[in-house]
Amino acid sequence: MWAYDVGNGCNTDFGCGWGNKELQSYRAANAFLEGGQLVLEAVSEYPVLADGSSFSSGRVHSIAPATVLYGLVEAKITIGSGVGPWGSFFLLPEENVYGDWPGSGEIDVVQMVSTGVPALIALLKY
């Protein structure tokens, strides 16, 4: 169903910070099933990780993506509180016609940005 993304992105085409200056490092141990639900857990790391990251989290991507023309895509998402979490649920195109992300766009179904004053965002990027 999904595969783990691990590390800080430096070994990917996106570059360090996964293309958008993320400060955490992703670990497979931070993504797990609990009660039949996927949990992506953020952790403050002390001492810091070997790559210098002070935070770790879980990150996954679909390995059997679904293509939907019409219909319903549903998710139940709980996003942590406090300063720092930036939870999101987004859809990517089936083919990267205009180049790799973000060149071919995305639909941000929801983003929850916690900077002390929570903000809920939904965007269409093209």
C-alpha positions as CSV (number, residue, x, y, z in Angstrom):
1,M,0.0,0.0,0.0
2,W,2.8,2.5,0.9
3,A,6.5,2.8,1.2
4,Y,8.6,4.7,3.7
5,D,10.6,7.8,2.8
6,V,13.6,8.0,5.1
7,G,16.4,10.5,5.8
8,N,16.6,14.2,5.4
9,G,16.2,14.2,1.6
10,C,19.9,14.9,0.8
11,N,20.1,11.6,-1.1
12,T,17.1,12.4,-3.3
13,D,16.5,14.5,-6.4
14,F,14.7,17.0,-4.1
15,G,17.9,17.8,-2.1
16,C,18.3,18.4,1.6
17,G,15.0,19.3,3.2
18,W,13.0,17.4,0.7
19,G,12.7,20.4,-1.7
20,N,10.8,22.7,0.8
21,K,13.4,23.2,3.6
22,E,12.0,20.6,6.1
23,L,14.1,20.4,9.2
24,Q,13.3,16.9,10.3
25,S,14.7,13.5,9.3
26,Y,12.2,10.8,8.4
27,R,12.5,7.3,10.0
28,A,10.5,4.2,9.2
29,A,10.1,3.6,13.0
30,N,8.0,6.8,13.2
31,A,5.4,5.4,10.8
32,F,3.4,2.5,12.1
33,L,-0.1,1.0,12.3
34,E,-2.0,1.3,15.6
35,G,-5.6,0.1,15.9
36,G,-5.8,-0.3,12.1
37,Q,-4.8,3.3,11.5
38,L,-1.6,4.7,10.1
39,V,0.3,6.9,12.6
40,L,3.1,9.3,11.6
41,E,4.7,10.3,14.8
42,A,6.9,13.4,15.3
43,V,9.7,13.1,18.0
44,S,12.1,15.7,19.4
45,E,15.5,14.0,19.3
46,Y,18.1,14.4,22.0
47,P,20.9,13.8,21.3
48,V,20.4,14.9,17.7
49,L,20.4,12.3,14.9
50,A,23.5,11.4,12.9
51,D,22.5,13.7,10.1
52,G,22.2,16.7,12.5
53,S,18.4,16.7,12.7
54,S,16.8,17.6,16.0
55,F,13.4,16.1,15.0
56,S,12.2,12.9,13.4
57,S,8.9,12.0,11.9
58,G,7.2,9.5,9.6
59,R,6.7,10.0,5.9
60,V,5.1,7.6,3.4
61,H,4.1,7.6,-0.2
62,S,1.7,5.3,-2.2
63,I,3.3,2.5,-4.1
64,A,0.0,1.4,-5.7
65,P,-1.6,4.8,-6.4
66,A,-5.2,5.1,-7.4
67,T,-6.3,7.1,-10.3
68,V,-9.6,8.8,-9.7
69,L,-11.5,10.8,-12.4
70,Y,-14.8,11.1,-10.6
71,G,-15.7,9.8,-7.1
72,L,-14.7,10.2,-3.5
73,V,-11.3,10.3,-1.8
74,E,-11.7,10.1,1.9
75,A,-9.3,10.4,4.8
76,K,-9.6,10.9,8.6
77,I,-6.6,13.0,9.8
78,T,-5.7,14.1,13.3
79,I,-2.9,16.6,13.4
80,G,-0.9,17.4,16.6
81,S,-1.1,20.7,18.4
82,G,1.6,23.1,19.4
83,V,4.2,25.0,17.3
84,G,5.7,23.0,14.5
85,P,3.4,20.4,13.0
86,W,2.5,20.9,9.4
87,G,0.2,18.0,8.6
88,S,-1.1,17.6,5.1
89,F,-3.1,15.3,2.8
90,F,-2.5,16.0,-0.9
91,L,-3.0,14.5,-4.4
92,L,-0.4,14.4,-7.1
93,P,-0.9,13.9,-10.9
94,E,-0.7,10.4,-12.4
95,E,2.1,11.6,-14.8
96,N,4.6,14.4,-14.4
97,V,3.8,16.0,-17.7
98,Y,5.4,19.4,-16.8
99,G,8.3,17.9,-14.8
100,D,8.9,16.5,-11.4
101,W,7.2,18.0,-8.3
102,P,6.1,20.7,-8.0
103,G,6.2,21.4,-11.7
104,S,3.2,19.2,-12.6
105,G,1.1,20.6,-9.7
106,E,-0.7,19.1,-6.8
107,I,-4.0,19.4,-4.9
108,D,-3.6,20.1,-1.2
109,V,-6.8,18.6,0.2
110,V,-5.9,19.9,3.6
111,Q,-2.8,21.4,5.3
112,M,-2.8,22.3,9.0
113,V,0.0,24.7,9.8
114,S,0.7,25.1,13.5
115,T,2.7,28.3,14.2
116,G,1.0,29.1,17.5
117,V,-2.1,30.2,15.7
118,P,-3.5,27.2,13.8
119,A,-4.4,27.8,10.1
120,L,-6.3,25.3,7.9
121,I,-5.4,25.6,4.2
122,A,-6.7,24.0,1.0
123,L,-4.9,24.8,-2.3
124,L,-4.8,24.0,-5.9
125,K,-1.3,24.4,-7.3
126,Y,-0.8,24.4,-11.0
